[in-house]
Amino acid sequence: MPRSSAWKEAIRFSLGHWRISILVLIPAAALSRSLHLHPVIGFGAAAAALVPLASLLGDATEQLAGHIGATAGGLLNATLGNLAELMFGVIALWGGHTEVVKASLTGSIIGNLLLVFGLAAFLGGLRREKLSFNRVAVGANTSMLFLAVVALVMPALFQLSVSGTLESAGLKIERLSLWTAVVLLLSYFSSFIFMFRTHRSVFRGASFETPSIRKSTAVTVLVAAAALTGVASEILVSRIEIVTRVLGWTELFVGLVIVATVGNAAEHSTAILMARKDKMDLAMNVAIGSSAQIALFVAPVLVVLSQARPRPMSLVFHPLEIAAVMFSVGVVTVASVDGETNWFEGLQLLGVYVILAVFFYFLPAP
């Protein structure tokens, strides 16, 4: 394939339809910083740029996965499905915004469970009496989420019982968090054996469509999108401290609602589209599977990587974050245990998400 044709294919795939906004948002975010414009402008442009970039990362991963076979493609998709959140977390950690990283993790879990699942069930169920899905596949993901709840609760309980506070630093809690992260990663990688070998038939709905671009093009797009995501994340992180002071927001609210929402916007649209087509198995895999990936892969990887920092990230979260994750997992488990849902259940999930978002908005800074 001629080099010029390959570049045209990559550009056409990357900037088709609404993703052409990348050409405006990334330069706007960069120029706002170099020209010393109001920090909210740069923050907003960088946050908005993460939406098409997350979509591009996801689509490029899907295309590459389609080229390398069902099993290897499934492993690739499961590993890189939340690459945007992982990259933002690494950059924010190195920028010293640990609380934003933690909030973005819990926000992604809550957002996928309540907002994504809720919107999919509500909009997909408006023209149908009910939406059905595979209970075994959903049960596997929710059981992993219960493990994540334990991982979130135990470090906080340990700190309360030992020191009487929820201080997130200290040698003991950092070591405890590291060992917990290792257990979470082992559980996550064990799920690959469950999905792609021992119970492969249960997860047939996760097959990939025929790729529309070449493998080399998919790799090129994936690398370029990852680089631009790093640029947008770095600009976003550099503006967090000023923006929170100007707008009166807390880092907890920024991470849990703003960053988590823009980072998962592509997943929102995918899940809704699948639900509207009555492909609820795929919609549930996007919503609950992405939450499990955040909890059992992205969060522990960030804990492991943070060991290179002078002050590693621990798994001690704010009590309201822990409570929000527990409520979200519990509500979604109740809504999905019978293998079907409807628009009213979706509306209730959305109501729970709005209530949690409002509480975090009014939560005062520490």
Secondary structure as a PSIPRED ss2 file (coil, helix, strand):
# PSIPRED VFORMAT (PSIPRED V4.0)

   1 M C   1.000  0.000  0.000
   2 P C   1.000  0.000  0.000
   3 R H   0.000  1.000  0.000
   4 S H   0.000  1.000  0.000
   5 S H   0.000  1.000  0.000
   6 A H   0.000  1.000  0.000
   7 W H   0.000  1.000  0.000
   8 K H   0.000  1.000  0.000
   9 E H   0.000  1.000  0.000
  10 A H   0.000  1.000  0.000
  11 I H   0.000  1.000  0.000
  12 R H   0.000  1.000  0.000
  13 F H   0.000  1.000  0.000
  14 S H   0.000  1.000  0.000
  15 L C   1.000  0.000  0.000
  16 G C   1.000  0.000  0.000
  17 H H   0.000  1.000  0.000
  18 W H   0.000  1.000  0.000
  19 R H   0.000  1.000  0.000
  20 I H   0.000  1.000  0.000
  21 S H   0.000  1.000  0.000
  22 I H   0.000  1.000  0.000
  23 L H   0.000  1.000  0.000
  24 V H   0.000  1.000  0.000
  25 L H   0.000  1.000  0.000
  26 I H   0.000  1.000  0.000
  27 P H   0.000  1.000  0.000
  28 A H   0.000  1.000  0.000
  29 A H   0.000  1.000  0.000
  30 A H   0.000  1.000  0.000
  31 L H   0.000  1.000  0.000
  32 S H   0.000  1.000  0.000
  33 R H   0.000  1.000  0.000
  34 S H   0.000  1.000  0.000
  35 L C   1.000  0.000  0.000
  36 H C   1.000  0.000  0.000
  37 L C   1.000  0.000  0.000
  38 H C   1.000  0.000  0.000
  39 P H   0.000  1.000  0.000
  40 V H   0.000  1.000  0.000
  41 I H   0.000  1.000  0.000
  42 G H   0.000  1.000  0.000
  43 F H   0.000  1.000  0.000
  44 G H   0.000  1.000  0.000
  45 A H   0.000  1.000  0.000
  46 A H   0.000  1.000  0.000
  47 A H   0.000  1.000  0.000
  48 A H   0.000  1.000  0.000
  49 A H   0.000  1.000  0.000
  50 L H   0.000  1.000  0.000
  51 V H   0.000  1.000  0.000
  52 P H   0.000  1.000  0.000
  53 L H   0.000  1.000  0.000
  54 A H   0.000  1.000  0.000
  55 S H   0.000  1.000  0.000
  56 L H   0.000  1.000  0.000
  57 L H   0.000  1.000  0.000
  58 G H   0.000  1.000  0.000
  59 D H   0.000  1.000  0.000
  60 A H   0.000  1.000  0.000
  61 T H   0.000  1.000  0.000
  62 E H   0.000  1.000  0.000
  63 Q H   0.000  1.000  0.000
  64 L H   0.000  1.000  0.000
  65 A H   0.000  1.000  0.000
  66 G H   0.000  1.000  0.000
  67 H H   0.000  1.000  0.000
  68 I C   1.000  0.000  0.000
  69 G C   1.000  0.000  0.000
  70 A H   0.000  1.000  0.000
  71 T H   0.000  1.000  0.000
  72 A H   0.000  1.000  0.000
  73 G H   0.000  1.000  0.000
  74 G H   0.000  1.000  0.000
  75 L H   0.000  1.000  0.000
  76 L H   0.000  1.000  0.000
  77 N H   0.000  1.000  0.000
  78 A H   0.000  1.000  0.000
  79 T H   0.000  1.000  0.000
  80 L H   0.000  1.000  0.000
  81 G C   1.000  0.000  0.000
  82 N C   1.000  0.000  0.000
  83 L H   0.000  1.000  0.000
  84 A H   0.000  1.000  0.000
  85 E H   0.000  1.000  0.000
  86 L H   0.000  1.000  0.000
  87 M H   0.000  1.000  0.000
  88 F H   0.000  1.000  0.000
  89 G H   0.000  1.000  0.000
  90 V H   0.000  1.000  0.000
  91 I H   0.000  1.000  0.000
  92 A H   0.000  1.000  0.000
  93 L H   0.000  1.000  0.000
  94 W H   0.000  1.000  0.000
  95 G C   1.000  0.000  0.000
  96 G C   1.000  0.000  0.000
  97 H C   1.000  0.000  0.000
  98 T H   0.000  1.000  0.000
  99 E H   0.000  1.000  0.000
 100 V H   0.000  1.000  0.000
 101 V H   0.000  1.000  0.000
 102 K H   0.000  1.000  0.000
 103 A H   0.000  1.000  0.000
 104 S H   0.000  1.000  0.000
 105 L H   0.000  1.000  0.000
 106 T H   0.000  1.000  0.000
 107 G H   0.000  1.000  0.000
 108 S H   0.000  1.000  0.000
 109 I H   0.000  1.000  0.000
 110 I H   0.000  1.000  0.000
 111 G H   0.000  1.000  0.000
 112 N H   0.000  1.000  0.000
 113 L H   0.000  1.000  0.000
 114 L H   0.000  1.000  0.000
 115 L H   0.000  1.000  0.000
 116 V H   0.000  1.000  0.000
 117 F H   0.000  1.000  0.000
 118 G H   0.000  1.000  0.000
 119 L H   0.000  1.000  0.000
 120 A H   0.000  1.000  0.000
 121 A H   0.000  1.000  0.000
 122 F H   0.000  1.000  0.000
 123 L H   0.000  1.000  0.000
 124 G H   0.000  1.000  0.000
 125 G C   1.000  0.000  0.000
 126 L C   1.000  0.000  0.000
 127 R C   1.000  0.000  0.000
 128 R C   1.000  0.000  0.000
 129 E C   1.000  0.000  0.000
 130 K C   1.000  0.000  0.000
 131 L E   0.000  0.000  1.000
 132 S E   0.000  0.000  1.000
 133 F C   1.000  0.000  0.000
 134 N C   1.000  0.000  0.000
 135 R H   0.000  1.000  0.000
 136 V H   0.000  1.000  0.000
 137 A H   0.000  1.000  0.000
 138 V H   0.000  1.000  0.000
 139 G H   0.000  1.000  0.000
 140 A H   0.000  1.000  0.000
 141 N H   0.000  1.000  0.000
 142 T H   0.000  1.000  0.000
 143 S H   0.000  1.000  0.000
 144 M H   0.000  1.000  0.000
 145 L H   0.000  1.000  0.000
 146 F H   0.000  1.000  0.000
 147 L H   0.000  1.000  0.000
 148 A H   0.000  1.000  0.000
 149 V H   0.000  1.000  0.000
 150 V H   0.000  1.000  0.000
 151 A H   0.000  1.000  0.000
 152 L H   0.000  1.000  0.000
 153 V H   0.000  1.000  0.000
 154 M H   0.000  1.000  0.000
 155 P H   0.000  1.000  0.000
 156 A H   0.000  1.000  0.000
 157 L H   0.000  1.000  0.000
 158 F H   0.000  1.000  0.000
 159 Q H   0.000  1.000  0.000
 160 L H   0.000  1.000  0.000
 161 S H   0.000  1.000  0.000
 162 V H   0.000  1.000  0.000
 163 S H   0.000  1.000  0.000
 164 G C   1.000  0.000  0.000
 165 T C   1.000  0.000  0.000
 166 L C   1.000  0.000  0.000
 167 E C   1.000  0.000  0.000
 168 S C   1.000  0.000  0.000
 169 A C   1.000  0.000  0.000
 170 G C   1.000  0.000  0.000
 171 L H   0.000  1.000  0.000
 172 K H   0.000  1.000  0.000
 173 I H   0.000  1.000  0.000
 174 E H   0.000  1.000  0.000
 175 R H   0.000  1.000  0.000
 176 L H   0.000  1.000  0.000
 177 S H   0.000  1.000  0.000
 178 L H   0.000  1.000  0.000
 179 W H   0.000  1.000  0.000
 180 T H   0.000  1.000  0.000
 181 A H   0.000  1.000  0.000
 182 V H   0.000  1.000  0.000
 183 V H   0.000  1.000  0.000
 184 L H   0.000  1.000  0.000
 185 L H   0.000  1.000  0.000
 186 L H   0.000  1.000  0.000
 187 S H   0.000  1.000  0.000
 188 Y H   0.000  1.000  0.000
 189 F H   0.000  1.000  0.000
 190 S H   0.000  1.000  0.000
 191 S H   0.000  1.000  0.000
 192 F H   0.000  1.000  0.000
 193 I H   0.000  1.000  0.000
 194 F H   0.000  1.000  0.000
 195 M H   0.000  1.000  0.000
 196 F H   0.000  1.000  0.000
 197 R H   0.000  1.000  0.000
 198 T H   0.000  1.000  0.000
 199 H C   1.000  0.000  0.000
 200 R H   0.000  1.000  0.000
 201 S H   0.000  1.000  0.000
 202 V H   0.000  1.000  0.000
 203 F H   0.000  1.000  0.000
 204 R H   0.000  1.000  0.000
 205 G H   0.000  1.000  0.000
 206 A H   0.000  1.000  0.000
 207 S C   1.000  0.000  0.000
 208 F C   1.000  0.000  0.000
 209 E C   1.000  0.000  0.000
 210 T C   1.000  0.000  0.000
 211 P C   1.000  0.000  0.000
 212 S C   1.000  0.000  0.000
 213 I C   1.000  0.000  0.000
 214 R C   1.000  0.000  0.000
 215 K H   0.000  1.000  0.000
 216 S H   0.000  1.000  0.000
 217 T H   0.000  1.000  0.000
 218 A H   0.000  1.000  0.000
 219 V H   0.000  1.000  0.000
 220 T H   0.000  1.000  0.000
 221 V H   0.000  1.000  0.000
 222 L H   0.000  1.000  0.000
 223 V H   0.000  1.000  0.000
 224 A H   0.000  1.000  0.000
 225 A H   0.000  1.000  0.000
 226 A H   0.000  1.000  0.000
 227 A H   0.000  1.000  0.000
 228 L H   0.000  1.000  0.000
 229 T H   0.000  1.000  0.000
 230 G H   0.000  1.000  0.000
 231 V H   0.000  1.000  0.000
 232 A H   0.000  1.000  0.000
 233 S H   0.000  1.000  0.000
 234 E H   0.000  1.000  0.000
 235 I H   0.000  1.000  0.000
 236 L H   0.000  1.000  0.000
 237 V H   0.000  1.000  0.000
 238 S H   0.000  1.000  0.000
 239 R H   0.000  1.000  0.000
 240 I H   0.000  1.000  0.000
 241 E H   0.000  1.000  0.000
 242 I H   0.000  1.000  0.000
 243 V H   0.000  1.000  0.000
 244 T H   0.000  1.000  0.000
 245 R H   0.000  1.000  0.000
 246 V H   0.000  1.000  0.000
 247 L H   0.000  1.000  0.000
 248 G C   1.000  0.000  0.000
 249 W C   1.000  0.000  0.000
 250 T C   1.000  0.000  0.000
 251 E H   0.000  1.000  0.000
 252 L H   0.000  1.000  0.000
 253 F H   0.000  1.000  0.000
 254 V H   0.000  1.000  0.000
 255 G H   0.000  1.000  0.000
 256 L H   0.000  1.000  0.000
 257 V H   0.000  1.000  0.000
 258 I H   0.000  1.000  0.000
 259 V H   0.000  1.000  0.000
 260 A H   0.000  1.000  0.000
 261 T H   0.000  1.000  0.000
 262 V H   0.000  1.000  0.000
 263 G H   0.000  1.000  0.000
 264 N C   1.000  0.000  0.000
 265 A H   0.000  1.000  0.000
 266 A H   0.000  1.000  0.000
 267 E H   0.000  1.000  0.000
 268 H H   0.000  1.000  0.000
 269 S H   0.000  1.000  0.000
 270 T H   0.000  1.000  0.000
 271 A H   0.000  1.000  0.000
 272 I H   0.000  1.000  0.000
 273 L H   0.000  1.000  0.000
 274 M H   0.000  1.000  0.000
 275 A H   0.000  1.000  0.000
 276 R H   0.000  1.000  0.000
 277 K C   1.000  0.000  0.000
 278 D C   1.000  0.000  0.000
 279 K C   1.000  0.000  0.000
 280 M H   0.000  1.000  0.000
 281 D H   0.000  1.000  0.000
 282 L H   0.000  1.000  0.000
 283 A H   0.000  1.000  0.000
 284 M H   0.000  1.000  0.000
 285 N H   0.000  1.000  0.000
 286 V H   0.000  1.000  0.000
 287 A H   0.000  1.000  0.000
 288 I H   0.000  1.000  0.000
 289 G H   0.000  1.000  0.000
 290 S H   0.000  1.000  0.000
 291 S H   0.000  1.000  0.000
 292 A H   0.000  1.000  0.000
 293 Q H   0.000  1.000  0.000
 294 I H   0.000  1.000  0.000
 295 A H   0.000  1.000  0.000
 296 L H   0.000  1.000  0.000
 297 F H   0.000  1.000  0.000
 298 V H   0.000  1.000  0.000
 299 A H   0.000  1.000  0.000
 300 P H   0.000  1.000  0.000
 301 V H   0.000  1.000  0.000
 302 L H   0.000  1.000  0.000
 303 V H   0.000  1.000  0.000
 304 V H   0.000  1.000  0.000
 305 L H   0.000  1.000  0.000
 306 S H   0.000  1.000  0.000
 307 Q H   0.000  1.000  0.000
 308 A H   0.000  1.000  0.000
 309 R C   1.000  0.000  0.000
 310 P C   1.000  0.000  0.000
 311 R C   1.000  0.000  0.000
 312 P C   1.000  0.000  0.000
 313 M C   1.000  0.000  0.000
 314 S C   1.000  0.000  0.000
 315 L C   1.000  0.000  0.000
 316 V C   1.000  0.000  0.000
 317 F C   1.000  0.000  0.000
 318 H C   1.000  0.000  0.000
 319 P H   0.000  1.000  0.000
 320 L H   0.000  1.000  0.000
 321 E H   0.000  1.000  0.000
 322 I H   0.000  1.000  0.000
 323 A H   0.000  1.000  0.000
 324 A H   0.000  1.000  0.000
 325 V H   0.000  1.000  0.000
 326 M H   0.000  1.000  0.000
 327 F H   0.000  1.000  0.000
 328 S H   0.000  1.000  0.000
 329 V H   0.000  1.000  0.000
 330 G H   0.000  1.000  0.000
 331 V H   0.000  1.000  0.000
 332 V H   0.000  1.000  0.000
 333 T H   0.000  1.000  0.000
 334 V H   0.000  1.000  0.000
 335 A H   0.000  1.000  0.000
 336 S H   0.000  1.000  0.000
 337 V C   1.000  0.000  0.000
 338 D C   1.000  0.000  0.000
 339 G C   1.000  0.000  0.000
 340 E E   0.000  0.000  1.000
 341 T E   0.000  0.000  1.000
 342 N C   1.000  0.000  0.000
 343 W H   0.000  1.000  0.000
 344 F H   0.000  1.000  0.000
 345 E H   0.000  1.000  0.000
 346 G H   0.000  1.000  0.000
 347 L H   0.000  1.000  0.000
 348 Q H   0.000  1.000  0.000
 349 L H   0.000  1.000  0.000
 350 L H   0.000  1.000  0.000
 351 G H   0.000  1.000  0.000
 352 V H   0.000  1.000  0.000
 353 Y H   0.000  1.000  0.000
 354 V H   0.000  1.000  0.000
 355 I H   0.000  1.000  0.000
 356 L H   0.000  1.000  0.000
 357 A H   0.000  1.000  0.000
 358 V H   0.000  1.000  0.000
 359 F H   0.000  1.000  0.000
 360 F H   0.000  1.000  0.000
 361 Y H   0.000  1.000  0.000
 362 F H   0.000  1.000  0.000
 363 L C   1.000  0.000  0.000
 364 P C   1.000  0.000  0.000
 365 A C   1.000  0.000  0.000
 366 P C   1.000  0.000  0.000
